[in-house]
Amino acid sequence: MQITFKLYANLTDYLPLERRAGNRMPLEVPSGATIAQVIAPFKLPPRQVHLVLVNGSYVPAEERATHALAEGDVLAIWPPIAGG
């Protein structure tokens, strides 16, 4: 199945070079893949996977290993960001 995978801020460095400018990429994943399974190959530092949204809805850290994605989902991830 296909989803859209989006990374923001410094996490865009983990996307393939040709996808970094747009911060998103289509991604083919096995049916029923979980958030944790999808992000594992990208080797994102766990402490940098802060805000995770699926179709705009927040997914808490304790649900990311079991939350299965569906065809057409948009998975977006932000690192912790400090402001002033």
Secondary structure as UniProt FT lines:
FT   STRAND          2..7
FT   HELIX           9..14
FT   HELIX           17..19
FT   TURN            20..23
FT   STRAND          24..28
FT   TURN            31..32
FT   HELIX           35..39
FT   HELIX           40..42
FT   HELIX           46..48
FT   STRAND          51..54
FT   TURN            55..56
FT   STRAND          57..58
FT   HELIX           61..63
FT   TURN            64..66
FT   TURN            71..72
FT   STRAND          74..78
//
